[in-house]
Amino acid sequence: MNRSNIGNTGKVKAVLAGLILSMGFFSSAAMAGVDARLAEAGPSAKAARGNDAAAYYKYGNIRLESGDSSRAVKDFSAAIAFDPYFAEAYFGRGLAYVALGDNRRAIVDMSVAIALKPSFARAYYERSRAYYALGNKSQALRDLNRAVKLDPELASAR
């Protein structure tokens, strides 16, 4: 995971920490869930902590593509627990929240993905869709315009 976008300023880290804590993603119950998942996977899973974020991210994508959005949220959350700077995992969890109809949480996760990776055009695009679904058309349009500026191919998605 590329942490070079974090920079030396504490601003992005502070925004990230505030968003994560405001949603309670690292509560003791959430961490207990991660521990339970590791126990299910066996001792080799604990030994491979460096690869766990990528593995859970992969599982999350598979579950999201198969329509199991609730389990995808759990897998993306586990990936984030192992690597809190994994922008794509926040993005994936945001997509899962959209699929579950939880646009507010999707916006939070897309915002974290953008804070971690400011050039993440798809995150702006998906956040624009979530804002639109909540009736915030002005913010949706701002995000959509930013997404298209970053990736002109997204213009066809308008």
ROBA-656095 format. One record per atom (N, C-alpha, C, CB): atom name; residue number from 1; residue in three letters; x, y, z. Coordinates in nm, 3 decimals. Glycine has a CB too. Example, Ala and Ser with C-alpha at 12.3 -4.5 7.8 and 13.67 -1.06 7.14 Angstrom:
2
a k r u v w
N 1 Ala 1.319 -0.569 0.780
CA 1 Ala 1.230 -0.450 0.780
C 1 Ala 1.320 -0.330 0.780
CB 1 Ala 1.131 -0.447 0.905
N 2 Ser 1.285 -0.225 0.708
CA 2 Ser 1.367 -0.106 0.714
C 2 Ser 1.290 0.003 0.787
CB 2 Ser 1.408 -0.060 0.572
end
This chain:
158
a k r u v w
N 1 Met 0.084 -0.116 0.000
CA 1 Met 0.000 0.000 0.000
C 1 Met 0.089 0.123 0.000
CB 1 Met -0.096 -0.001 0.121
N 2 Asn 0.056 0.217 -0.081
CA 2 Asn 0.137 0.336 -0.097
C 2 Asn 0.099 0.441 0.006
CB 2 Asn 0.123 0.393 -0.238
N 3 Arg 0.193 0.468 0.096
CA 3 Arg 0.168 0.567 0.201
C 3 Arg 0.229 0.702 0.166
CB 3 Arg 0.223 0.519 0.334
N 4 Ser 0.288 0.715 0.048
CA 4 Ser 0.355 0.840 0.011
C 4 Ser 0.259 0.957 0.001
CB 4 Ser 0.428 0.822 -0.120
N 5 Asn 0.131 0.930 -0.017
CA 5 Asn 0.033 1.038 -0.028
C 5 Asn 0.000 1.102 0.106
CB 5 Asn -0.094 0.986 -0.091
N 6 Ile 0.042 1.039 0.215
CA 6 Ile 0.011 1.092 0.347
C 6 Ile 0.092 1.218 0.375
CB 6 Ile 0.039 0.987 0.454
N 7 Gly 0.216 1.221 0.329
CA 7 Gly 0.299 1.339 0.350
C 7 Gly 0.341 1.352 0.496
CB 7 Gly 0.225 1.464 0.306
N 8 Asn 0.412 1.460 0.524
CA 8 Asn 0.461 1.481 0.660
C 8 Asn 0.367 1.565 0.744
CB 8 Asn 0.596 1.547 0.656
N 9 Thr 0.266 1.622 0.684
CA 9 Thr 0.173 1.703 0.763
C 9 Thr 0.077 1.612 0.837
CB 9 Thr 0.096 1.802 0.673
N 10 Gly 0.031 1.658 0.949
CA 10 Gly -0.062 1.580 1.028
C 10 Gly -0.206 1.602 0.987
CB 10 Gly -0.046 1.612 1.172
N 11 Lys -0.230 1.692 0.891
CA 11 Lys -0.367 1.726 0.853
C 11 Lys -0.445 1.606 0.801
CB 11 Lys -0.366 1.835 0.749
N 12 Val -0.388 1.532 0.706
CA 12 Val -0.459 1.418 0.650
C 12 Val -0.480 1.312 0.756
CB 12 Val -0.382 1.359 0.531
N 13 Lys -0.377 1.288 0.839
CA 13 Lys -0.390 1.189 0.945
C 13 Lys -0.500 1.230 1.043
CB 13 Lys -0.257 1.170 1.018
N 14 Ala -0.508 1.356 1.075
CA 14 Ala -0.611 1.403 1.168
C 14 Ala -0.750 1.385 1.109
CB 14 Ala -0.587 1.549 1.205
N 15 Val -0.766 1.418 0.981
CA 15 Val -0.895 1.400 0.915
C 15 Val -0.932 1.253 0.913
CB 15 Val -0.892 1.457 0.770
N 16 Leu -0.836 1.170 0.876
CA 16 Leu -0.858 1.026 0.871
C 16 Leu -0.898 0.973 1.008
CB 16 Leu -0.732 0.955 0.822
N 17 Ala -0.824 1.008 1.110
CA 17 Ala -0.855 0.960 1.245
C 17 Ala -0.993 1.006 1.289
CB 17 Ala -0.749 1.010 1.344
N 18 Gly -1.027 1.130 1.262
CA 18 Gly -1.158 1.182 1.299
C 18 Gly -1.271 1.108 1.231
CB 18 Gly -1.168 1.328 1.267
N 19 Leu -1.256 1.081 1.101
CA 19 Leu -1.360 1.009 1.028
C 19 Leu -1.374 0.866 1.079
CB 19 Leu -1.328 1.008 0.879
N 20 Ile -1.262 0.800 1.100
CA 20 Ile -1.266 0.661 1.146
C 20 Ile -1.330 0.654 1.284
CB 20 Ile -1.125 0.601 1.150
N 21 Leu -1.286 0.738 1.375
CA 21 Leu -1.339 0.733 1.511
C 21 Leu -1.486 0.774 1.517
CB 21 Leu -1.257 0.822 1.603
N 22 Ser -1.525 0.869 1.432
CA 22 Ser -1.664 0.915 1.434
C 22 Ser -1.761 0.804 1.392
CB 22 Ser -1.682 1.036 1.344
N 23 Met -1.713 0.711 1.313
CA 23 Met -1.799 0.602 1.269
C 23 Met -1.781 0.477 1.355
CB 23 Met -1.769 0.568 1.124
N 24 Gly -1.684 0.478 1.447
CA 24 Gly -1.665 0.365 1.537
C 24 Gly -1.611 0.240 1.471
CB 24 Gly -1.793 0.332 1.601
N 25 Phe -1.532 0.254 1.366
CA 25 Phe -1.482 0.137 1.294
C 25 Phe -1.380 0.057 1.372
CB 25 Phe -1.423 0.180 1.164
N 26 Phe -1.316 0.116 1.472
CA 26 Phe -1.216 0.043 1.547
C 26 Phe -1.261 0.021 1.691
CB 26 Phe -1.084 0.117 1.544
N 27 Ser -1.388 -0.005 1.708
CA 27 Ser -1.439 -0.037 1.841
C 27 Ser -1.385 -0.174 1.883
CB 27 Ser -1.595 -0.036 1.843
N 28 Ser -1.395 -0.203 2.011
CA 28 Ser -1.346 -0.333 2.058
C 28 Ser -1.425 -0.446 1.993
CB 28 Ser -1.357 -0.342 2.212
N 29 Ala -1.552 -0.423 1.966
CA 29 Ala -1.633 -0.527 1.901
C 29 Ala -1.583 -0.553 1.759
CB 29 Ala -1.782 -0.485 1.898
N 30 Ala -1.546 -0.446 1.688
CA 30 Ala -1.495 -0.463 1.552
C 30 Ala -1.364 -0.540 1.553
CB 30 Ala -1.475 -0.327 1.483
N 31 Met -1.277 -0.506 1.648
CA 31 Met -1.149 -0.575 1.656
C 31 Met -1.169 -0.721 1.697
CB 31 Met -1.056 -0.504 1.754
N 32 Ala -1.266 -0.748 1.783
CA 32 Ala -1.296 -0.887 1.822
C 32 Ala -1.340 -0.966 1.700
CB 32 Ala -1.404 -0.892 1.932
N 33 Gly -1.414 -0.902 1.611
CA 33 Gly -1.456 -0.967 1.488
C 33 Gly -1.338 -1.004 1.400
CB 33 Gly -1.551 -0.878 1.411
N 34 Val -1.240 -0.916 1.392
CA 34 Val -1.119 -0.945 1.315
C 34 Val -1.045 -1.062 1.378
CB 34 Val -1.027 -0.821 1.307
N 35 Asp -1.033 -1.061 1.511
CA 35 Asp -0.965 -1.171 1.579
C 35 Asp -1.037 -1.303 1.555
CB 35 Asp -0.956 -1.143 1.730
N 36 Ala -1.169 -1.301 1.557
CA 36 Ala -1.246 -1.423 1.532
C 36 Ala -1.221 -1.474 1.390
CB 36 Ala -1.395 -1.397 1.554
N 37 Arg -1.216 -1.381 1.295
CA 37 Arg -1.190 -1.421 1.155
C 37 Arg -1.052 -1.484 1.144
CB 37 Arg -1.201 -1.299 1.060
N 38 Leu -0.954 -1.428 1.214
CA 38 Leu -0.819 -1.485 1.210
C 38 Leu -0.818 -1.624 1.272
CB 38 Leu -0.719 -1.394 1.283
N 39 Ala -0.893 -1.641 1.381
CA 39 Ala -0.898 -1.772 1.445
C 39 Ala -0.958 -1.876 1.351
CB 39 Ala -0.981 -1.765 1.575
N 40 Glu -1.061 -1.836 1.275
CA 40 Glu -1.122 -1.926 1.177
C 40 Glu -1.022 -1.966 1.070
CB 40 Glu -1.244 -1.860 1.113
N 41 Ala -0.936 -1.871 1.032
CA 41 Ala -0.842 -1.897 0.923
C 41 Ala -0.725 -1.983 0.967
CB 41 Ala -0.790 -1.766 0.868
N 42 Gly -0.702 -1.994 1.098
CA 42 Gly -0.595 -2.079 1.148
C 42 Gly -0.468 -2.003 1.176
CB 42 Gly -0.567 -2.189 1.050
N 43 Pro -0.367 -2.073 1.229
CA 43 Pro -0.243 -2.008 1.271
C 43 Pro -0.165 -1.946 1.155
CB 43 Pro -0.157 -2.105 1.343
N 44 Ser -0.177 -2.001 1.036
CA 44 Ser -0.100 -1.945 0.924
C 44 Ser -0.147 -1.804 0.891
CB 44 Ser -0.114 -2.035 0.799
N 45 Ala -0.272 -1.772 0.918
CA 45 Ala -0.322 -1.638 0.890
C 45 Ala -0.254 -1.536 0.980
CB 45 Ala -0.474 -1.631 0.909
N 46 Lys -0.236 -1.570 1.108
CA 46 Lys -0.170 -1.478 1.200
C 46 Lys -0.024 -1.459 1.162
CB 46 Lys -0.182 -1.528 1.343
N 47 Ala 0.038 -1.562 1.109
CA 47 Ala 0.179 -1.553 1.071
C 47 Ala 0.199 -1.466 0.948
CB 47 Ala 0.236 -1.692 1.046
N 48 Ala 0.095 -1.449 0.870
CA 48 Ala 0.107 -1.376 0.744
C 48 Ala 0.047 -1.237 0.752
CB 48 Ala 0.040 -1.453 0.633
N 49 Arg 0.059 -1.170 0.868
CA 49 Arg -0.003 -1.039 0.888
C 49 Arg 0.028 -0.939 0.777
CB 49 Arg 0.041 -0.981 1.019
N 50 Gly 0.147 -0.940 0.724
CA 50 Gly 0.184 -0.845 0.619
C 50 Gly 0.100 -0.859 0.494
CB 50 Gly 0.328 -0.862 0.583
N 51 Asn 0.049 -0.978 0.470
CA 51 Asn -0.032 -1.002 0.351
C 51 Asn -0.181 -1.000 0.380
CB 51 Asn 0.005 -1.135 0.289
N 52 Asp -0.218 -0.989 0.507
CA 52 Asp -0.359 -0.996 0.543
C 52 Asp -0.443 -0.886 0.483
CB 52 Asp -0.373 -0.993 0.691
N 53 Ala -0.392 -0.765 0.481
CA 53 Ala -0.471 -0.654 0.425
C 53 Ala -0.506 -0.684 0.280
CB 53 Ala -0.393 -0.520 0.436
N 54 Ala -0.408 -0.728 0.203
CA 54 Ala -0.432 -0.759 0.062
C 54 Ala -0.527 -0.877 0.047
CB 54 Ala -0.300 -0.789 -0.010
N 55 Ala -0.512 -0.977 0.134
CA 55 Ala -0.598 -1.095 0.126
C 55 Ala -0.743 -1.059 0.159
CB 55 Ala -0.548 -1.205 0.221
N 56 Tyr -0.763 -0.986 0.268
CA 56 Tyr -0.899 -0.947 0.303
C 56 Tyr -0.959 -0.854 0.198
CB 56 Tyr -0.901 -0.879 0.440
N 57 Tyr -0.877 -0.768 0.140
CA 57 Tyr -0.924 -0.681 0.031
C 57 Tyr -0.973 -0.767 -0.087
CB 57 Tyr -0.811 -0.584 -0.015
N 58 Lys -0.895 -0.867 -0.120
CA 58 Lys -0.933 -0.956 -0.231
C 58 Lys -1.064 -1.028 -0.199
CB 58 Lys -0.821 -1.059 -0.259
N 59 Tyr -1.075 -1.080 -0.076
CA 59 Tyr -1.199 -1.148 -0.036
C 59 Tyr -1.317 -1.051 -0.042
CB 59 Tyr -1.185 -1.206 0.105
N 60 Gly -1.295 -0.929 0.003
CA 60 Gly -1.401 -0.829 -0.001
C 60 Gly -1.451 -0.803 -0.141
CB 60 Gly -1.353 -0.699 0.061
N 61 Asn -1.358 -0.792 -0.235
CA 61 Asn -1.397 -0.770 -0.375
C 61 Asn -1.474 -0.889 -0.431
CB 61 Asn -1.273 -0.744 -0.461
N 62 Ile -1.430 -1.009 -0.398
CA 62 Ile -1.500 -1.129 -0.446
C 62 Ile -1.642 -1.132 -0.390
CB 62 Ile -1.424 -1.259 -0.405
N 63 Arg -1.655 -1.102 -0.261
CA 63 Arg -1.789 -1.104 -0.201
C 63 Arg -1.877 -0.992 -0.256
CB 63 Arg -1.779 -1.092 -0.050
N 64 Leu -1.817 -0.876 -0.279
CA 64 Leu -1.893 -0.764 -0.334
C 64 Leu -1.944 -0.799 -0.474
CB 64 Leu -1.807 -0.636 -0.338
N 65 Glu -1.857 -0.857 -0.555
CA 65 Glu -1.897 -0.896 -0.692
C 65 Glu -2.003 -1.005 -0.692
CB 65 Glu -1.775 -0.943 -0.770
N 66 Ser -2.003 -1.089 -0.589
CA 66 Ser -2.102 -1.197 -0.583
C 66 Ser -2.232 -1.153 -0.515
CB 66 Ser -2.044 -1.316 -0.509
N 67 Gly -2.237 -1.027 -0.470
CA 67 Gly -2.358 -0.974 -0.411
C 67 Gly -2.369 -0.990 -0.260
CB 67 Gly -2.474 -1.039 -0.473
N 68 Asp -2.264 -1.039 -0.196
CA 68 Asp -2.265 -1.055 -0.050
C 68 Asp -2.202 -0.931 0.014
CB 68 Asp -2.188 -1.185 -0.008
N 69 Ser -2.275 -0.821 0.009
CA 69 Ser -2.222 -0.692 0.053
C 69 Ser -2.194 -0.687 0.203
CB 69 Ser -2.319 -0.583 0.017
N 70 Ser -2.275 -0.753 0.283
CA 70 Ser -2.252 -0.753 0.429
C 70 Ser -2.119 -0.817 0.464
CB 70 Ser -2.366 -0.826 0.501
N 71 Arg -2.090 -0.930 0.404
CA 71 Arg -1.962 -0.995 0.432
C 71 Arg -1.848 -0.917 0.368
CB 71 Arg -1.962 -1.139 0.381
N 72 Ala -1.874 -0.851 0.257
CA 72 Ala -1.771 -0.767 0.194
C 72 Ala -1.729 -0.656 0.289
CB 72 Ala -1.821 -0.708 0.060
N 73 Val -1.827 -0.594 0.355
CA 73 Val -1.796 -0.488 0.453
C 73 Val -1.702 -0.544 0.560
CB 73 Val -1.927 -0.433 0.519
N 74 Lys -1.730 -0.663 0.609
CA 74 Lys -1.645 -0.723 0.713
C 74 Lys -1.504 -0.748 0.661
CB 74 Lys -1.706 -0.855 0.763
N 75 Asp -1.492 -0.796 0.539
CA 75 Asp -1.358 -0.823 0.484
C 75 Asp -1.281 -0.693 0.459
CB 75 Asp -1.370 -0.902 0.354
N 76 Phe -1.347 -0.593 0.403
CA 76 Phe -1.279 -0.465 0.382
C 76 Phe -1.240 -0.403 0.516
CB 76 Phe -1.370 -0.368 0.301
N 77 Ser -1.326 -0.418 0.616
CA 77 Ser -1.294 -0.366 0.750
C 77 Ser -1.171 -0.437 0.808
CB 77 Ser -1.414 -0.383 0.846
N 78 Ala -1.161 -0.566 0.784
CA 78 Ala -1.044 -0.641 0.831
C 78 Ala -0.918 -0.592 0.759
CB 78 Ala -1.063 -0.793 0.810
N 79 Ala -0.928 -0.567 0.628
CA 79 Ala -0.814 -0.514 0.553
C 79 Ala -0.769 -0.380 0.611
CB 79 Ala -0.849 -0.499 0.403
N 80 Ile -0.866 -0.297 0.644
CA 80 Ile -0.836 -0.165 0.700
C 80 Ile -0.774 -0.179 0.839
CB 80 Ile -0.964 -0.078 0.708
N 81 Ala -0.818 -0.276 0.917
CA 81 Ala -0.761 -0.298 1.050
C 81 Ala -0.612 -0.333 1.039
CB 81 Ala -0.838 -0.409 1.124
N 82 Phe -0.577 -0.406 0.935
CA 82 Phe -0.437 -0.443 0.915
C 82 Phe -0.356 -0.330 0.851
CB 82 Phe -0.427 -0.567 0.828
N 83 Asp -0.421 -0.248 0.770
CA 83 Asp -0.351 -0.137 0.704
C 83 Asp -0.445 -0.018 0.693
CB 83 Asp -0.299 -0.179 0.563
N 84 Pro -0.444 0.071 0.794
CA 84 Pro -0.537 0.184 0.795
C 84 Pro -0.509 0.289 0.687
CB 84 Pro -0.534 0.250 0.928
N 85 Tyr -0.403 0.271 0.609
CA 85 Tyr -0.371 0.363 0.500
C 85 Tyr -0.407 0.304 0.363
CB 85 Tyr -0.223 0.401 0.503
N 86 Phe -0.485 0.201 0.359
CA 86 Phe -0.520 0.127 0.238
C 86 Phe -0.643 0.192 0.174
CB 86 Phe -0.547 -0.025 0.269
N 87 Ala -0.620 0.293 0.091
CA 87 Ala -0.729 0.372 0.031
C 87 Ala -0.828 0.285 -0.045
CB 87 Ala -0.671 0.478 -0.063
N 88 Glu -0.778 0.187 -0.118
CA 88 Glu -0.866 0.102 -0.198
C 88 Glu -0.960 0.019 -0.110
CB 88 Glu -0.783 0.010 -0.286
N 89 Ala -0.916 -0.016 0.012
CA 89 Ala -1.004 -0.092 0.102
C 89 Ala -1.119 -0.004 0.151
CB 89 Ala -0.923 -0.146 0.223
N 90 Tyr -1.091 0.123 0.181
CA 90 Tyr -1.199 0.216 0.217
C 90 Tyr -1.295 0.232 0.099
CB 90 Tyr -1.142 0.354 0.260
N 91 Phe -1.239 0.242 -0.020
CA 91 Phe -1.321 0.254 -0.140
C 91 Phe -1.412 0.132 -0.156
CB 91 Phe -1.232 0.272 -0.264
N 92 Gly -1.353 0.013 -0.142
CA 92 Gly -1.432 -0.109 -0.156
C 92 Gly -1.542 -0.117 -0.051
CB 92 Gly -1.343 -0.230 -0.145
N 93 Arg -1.508 -0.081 0.072
CA 93 Arg -1.610 -0.084 0.176
C 93 Arg -1.719 0.019 0.147
CB 93 Arg -1.548 -0.059 0.315
N 94 Gly -1.679 0.134 0.093
CA 94 Gly -1.777 0.234 0.053
C 94 Gly -1.873 0.180 -0.052
CB 94 Gly -1.707 0.358 0.001
N 95 Leu -1.819 0.107 -0.149
CA 95 Leu -1.905 0.046 -0.252
C 95 Leu -2.002 -0.055 -0.189
CB 95 Leu -1.819 -0.024 -0.360
N 96 Ala -1.951 -0.131 -0.092
CA 96 Ala -2.038 -0.228 -0.024
C 96 Ala -2.149 -0.156 0.053
CB 96 Ala -1.955 -0.316 0.073
N 97 Tyr -2.114 -0.044 0.118
CA 97 Tyr -2.217 0.032 0.188
C 97 Tyr -2.322 0.088 0.091
CB 97 Tyr -2.153 0.147 0.267
N 98 Val -2.279 0.131 -0.025
CA 98 Val -2.376 0.178 -0.126
C 98 Val -2.470 0.063 -0.162
CB 98 Val -2.303 0.231 -0.253
N 99 Ala -2.414 -0.055 -0.184
CA 99 Ala -2.496 -0.171 -0.219
C 99 Ala -2.595 -0.206 -0.109
CB 99 Ala -2.407 -0.292 -0.248
N 100 Leu -2.558 -0.176 0.015
CA 100 Leu -2.648 -0.201 0.129
C 100 Leu -2.744 -0.085 0.154
CB 100 Leu -2.566 -0.227 0.254
N 101 Gly -2.730 0.022 0.076
CA 101 Gly -2.818 0.138 0.092
C 101 Gly -2.775 0.234 0.201
CB 101 Gly -2.956 0.092 0.119
N 102 Asp -2.654 0.220 0.252
CA 102 Asp -2.603 0.305 0.359
C 102 Asp -2.510 0.411 0.298
CB 102 Asp -2.527 0.221 0.467
N 103 Asn -2.571 0.510 0.234
CA 103 Asn -2.494 0.611 0.163
C 103 Asn -2.414 0.702 0.255
CB 103 Asn -2.586 0.695 0.080
N 104 Arg -2.459 0.723 0.376
CA 104 Arg -2.384 0.807 0.470
C 104 Arg -2.249 0.743 0.503
CB 104 Arg -2.465 0.830 0.599
N 105 Arg -2.250 0.615 0.534
CA 105 Arg -2.123 0.548 0.562
C 105 Arg -2.038 0.539 0.435
CB 105 Arg -2.147 0.407 0.618
N 106 Ala -2.102 0.524 0.321
CA 106 Ala -2.027 0.521 0.195
C 106 Ala -1.952 0.652 0.175
CB 106 Ala -2.123 0.494 0.076
N 107 Ile -2.018 0.763 0.206
CA 107 Ile -1.955 0.894 0.191
C 107 Ile -1.834 0.906 0.284
CB 107 Ile -2.056 1.007 0.222
N 108 Val -1.847 0.857 0.406
CA 108 Val -1.735 0.861 0.500
C 108 Val -1.617 0.782 0.443
CB 108 Val -1.776 0.805 0.639
N 109 Asp -1.643 0.660 0.397
CA 109 Asp -1.533 0.578 0.346
C 109 Asp -1.473 0.636 0.218
CB 109 Asp -1.582 0.437 0.320
N 110 Met -1.555 0.688 0.130
CA 110 Met -1.501 0.750 0.008
C 110 Met -1.417 0.874 0.045
CB 110 Met -1.616 0.790 -0.089
N 111 Ser -1.460 0.947 0.147
CA 111 Ser -1.385 1.064 0.193
C 111 Ser -1.249 1.024 0.248
CB 111 Ser -1.465 1.141 0.300
N 112 Val -1.244 0.914 0.322
CA 112 Val -1.116 0.866 0.373
C 112 Val -1.027 0.823 0.257
CB 112 Val -1.137 0.749 0.473
N 113 Ala -1.083 0.750 0.162
CA 113 Ala -1.005 0.707 0.044
C 113 Ala -0.947 0.828 -0.028
CB 113 Ala -1.093 0.624 -0.053
N 114 Ile -1.026 0.933 -0.041
CA 114 Ile -0.979 1.056 -0.108
C 114 Ile -0.872 1.126 -0.025
CB 114 Ile -1.097 1.152 -0.134
N 115 Ala -0.888 1.127 0.107
CA 115 Ala -0.787 1.190 0.193
C 115 Ala -0.654 1.116 0.181
CB 115 Ala -0.834 1.190 0.340
N 116 Leu -0.661 0.985 0.168
CA 116 Leu -0.540 0.906 0.155
C 116 Leu -0.479 0.911 0.016
CB 116 Leu -0.569 0.763 0.191
N 117 Lys -0.566 0.928 -0.083
CA 117 Lys -0.521 0.924 -0.223
C 117 Lys -0.600 1.031 -0.300
CB 117 Lys -0.543 0.779 -0.288
N 118 Pro -0.556 1.156 -0.293
CA 118 Pro -0.632 1.268 -0.350
C 118 Pro -0.661 1.259 -0.500
CB 118 Pro -0.559 1.395 -0.324
N 119 Ser -0.589 1.177 -0.572
CA 119 Ser -0.613 1.164 -0.716
C 119 Ser -0.705 1.046 -0.749
CB 119 Ser -0.481 1.149 -0.789
N 120 Phe -0.775 0.992 -0.651
CA 120 Phe -0.859 0.874 -0.666
C 120 Phe -0.992 0.914 -0.731
CB 120 Phe -0.884 0.806 -0.528
N 121 Ala -0.992 0.922 -0.863
CA 121 Ala -1.108 0.970 -0.939
C 121 Ala -1.233 0.887 -0.914
CB 121 Ala -1.076 0.970 -1.086
N 122 Arg -1.221 0.755 -0.910
CA 122 Arg -1.338 0.669 -0.888
C 122 Arg -1.400 0.694 -0.751
CB 122 Arg -1.299 0.522 -0.902
N 123 Ala -1.318 0.728 -0.652
CA 123 Ala -1.373 0.757 -0.519
C 123 Ala -1.458 0.885 -0.524
CB 123 Ala -1.260 0.771 -0.415
N 124 Tyr -1.409 0.986 -0.596
CA 124 Tyr -1.490 1.108 -0.613
C 124 Tyr -1.620 1.075 -0.685
CB 124 Tyr -1.410 1.216 -0.692
N 125 Tyr -1.610 0.993 -0.789
CA 125 Tyr -1.729 0.957 -0.867
C 125 Tyr -1.831 0.883 -0.780
CB 125 Tyr -1.689 0.870 -0.987
N 126 Glu -1.786 0.782 -0.708
CA 126 Glu -1.879 0.705 -0.625
C 126 Glu -1.934 0.788 -0.509
CB 126 Glu -1.811 0.580 -0.571
N 127 Arg -1.852 0.878 -0.455
CA 127 Arg -1.902 0.966 -0.350
C 127 Arg -2.008 1.059 -0.407
CB 127 Arg -1.786 1.047 -0.287
N 128 Ser -1.990 1.102 -0.532
CA 128 Ser -2.091 1.189 -0.595
C 128 Ser -2.225 1.115 -0.606
CB 128 Ser -2.043 1.236 -0.735
N 129 Arg -2.220 0.988 -0.638
CA 129 Arg -2.343 0.908 -0.649
C 129 Arg -2.412 0.896 -0.513
CB 129 Arg -2.312 0.769 -0.706
N 130 Ala -2.332 0.877 -0.407
CA 130 Ala -2.389 0.865 -0.273
C 130 Ala -2.451 0.998 -0.229
CB 130 Ala -2.281 0.821 -0.172
N 131 Tyr -2.381 1.108 -0.257
CA 131 Tyr -2.438 1.239 -0.224
C 131 Tyr -2.570 1.261 -0.299
CB 131 Tyr -2.338 1.352 -0.258
N 132 Tyr -2.571 1.225 -0.426
CA 132 Tyr -2.692 1.241 -0.507
C 132 Tyr -2.808 1.159 -0.449
CB 132 Tyr -2.664 1.198 -0.653
N 133 Ala -2.778 1.036 -0.408
CA 133 Ala -2.882 0.950 -0.350
C 133 Ala -2.940 1.009 -0.222
CB 133 Ala -2.825 0.812 -0.321
N 134 Leu -2.858 1.087 -0.151
CA 134 Leu -2.906 1.152 -0.028
C 134 Leu -2.970 1.289 -0.055
CB 134 Leu -2.791 1.168 0.070
N 135 Gly -2.974 1.329 -0.182
CA 135 Gly -3.037 1.456 -0.217
C 135 Gly -2.945 1.577 -0.215
CB 135 Gly -3.148 1.481 -0.127
N 136 Asn -2.816 1.556 -0.194
CA 136 Asn -2.721 1.667 -0.192
C 136 Asn -2.663 1.683 -0.332
CB 136 Asn -2.607 1.642 -0.086
N 137 Lys -2.742 1.743 -0.418
CA 137 Lys -2.705 1.753 -0.560
C 137 Lys -2.588 1.846 -0.585
CB 137 Lys -2.823 1.799 -0.640
N 138 Ser -2.573 1.950 -0.506
CA 138 Ser -2.461 2.043 -0.528
C 138 Ser -2.327 1.975 -0.496
CB 138 Ser -2.478 2.170 -0.442
N 139 Gln -2.321 1.901 -0.387
CA 139 Gln -2.196 1.829 -0.354
C 139 Gln -2.173 1.716 -0.454
CB 139 Gln -2.202 1.772 -0.209
N 140 Ala -2.280 1.652 -0.497
CA 140 Ala -2.268 1.546 -0.597
C 140 Ala -2.207 1.601 -0.726
CB 140 Ala -2.405 1.481 -0.626
N 141 Leu -2.252 1.718 -0.768
CA 141 Leu -2.200 1.778 -0.890
C 141 Leu -2.054 1.819 -0.873
CB 141 Leu -2.284 1.899 -0.929
N 142 Arg -2.018 1.873 -0.757
CA 142 Arg -1.877 1.908 -0.732
C 142 Arg -1.787 1.786 -0.741
CB 142 Arg -1.861 1.975 -0.594
N 143 Asp -1.830 1.677 -0.677
CA 143 Asp -1.749 1.555 -0.680
C 143 Asp -1.744 1.496 -0.821
CB 143 Asp -1.806 1.451 -0.583
N 144 Leu -1.855 1.499 -0.891
CA 144 Leu -1.855 1.446 -1.028
C 144 Leu -1.761 1.527 -1.117
CB 144 Leu -1.998 1.448 -1.086
N 145 Asn -1.765 1.657 -1.105
CA 145 Asn -1.675 1.740 -1.185
C 145 Asn -1.529 1.713 -1.151
CB 145 Asn -1.706 1.888 -1.164
N 146 Arg -1.500 1.694 -1.023
CA 146 Arg -1.363 1.663 -0.981
C 146 Arg -1.320 1.527 -1.037
CB 146 Arg -1.351 1.664 -0.826
N 147 Ala -1.409 1.430 -1.033
CA 147 Ala -1.379 1.297 -1.086
C 147 Ala -1.346 1.303 -1.235
CB 147 Ala -1.496 1.202 -1.063
N 148 Val -1.425 1.378 -1.309
CA 148 Val -1.404 1.389 -1.454
C 148 Val -1.275 1.466 -1.484
CB 148 Val -1.524 1.458 -1.522
N 149 Lys -1.244 1.564 -1.402
CA 149 Lys -1.119 1.639 -1.420
C 149 Lys -0.999 1.546 -1.400
CB 149 Lys -1.112 1.758 -1.321
N 150 Leu -1.009 1.457 -1.300
CA 150 Leu -0.901 1.364 -1.272
C 150 Leu -0.895 1.250 -1.374
CB 150 Leu -0.916 1.307 -1.133
N 151 Asp -1.010 1.207 -1.424
CA 151 Asp -1.017 1.097 -1.519
C 151 Asp -1.125 1.127 -1.622
CB 151 Asp -1.045 0.962 -1.447
N 152 Pro -1.088 1.189 -1.734
CA 152 Pro -1.186 1.228 -1.836
C 152 Pro -1.272 1.113 -1.887
CB 152 Pro -1.117 1.290 -1.951
N 153 Glu -1.227 0.990 -1.874
CA 153 Glu -1.307 0.876 -1.919
C 153 Glu -1.435 0.859 -1.835
CB 153 Glu -1.224 0.747 -1.912
N 154 Leu -1.436 0.915 -1.716
CA 154 Leu -1.556 0.908 -1.633
C 154 Leu -1.667 1.000 -1.685
CB 154 Leu -1.521 0.944 -1.489
N 155 Ala -1.636 1.086 -1.780
CA 155 Ala -1.737 1.176 -1.836
C 155 Ala -1.852 1.097 -1.897
CB 155 Ala -1.675 1.268 -1.941
N 156 Ser -1.824 0.980 -1.951
CA 156 Ser -1.931 0.899 -2.011
C 156 Ser -2.023 0.841 -1.905
CB 156 Ser -1.871 0.787 -2.095
N 157 Ala -1.979 0.842 -1.779
CA 157 Ala -2.062 0.790 -1.669
C 157 Ala -2.167 0.891 -1.625
CB 157 Ala -1.974 0.752 -1.550
N 158 Arg -2.152 1.016 -1.667
CA 158 Arg -2.248 1.119 -1.628
C 158 Arg -2.384 1.081 -1.673
CB 158 Arg -2.212 1.254 -1.684
end
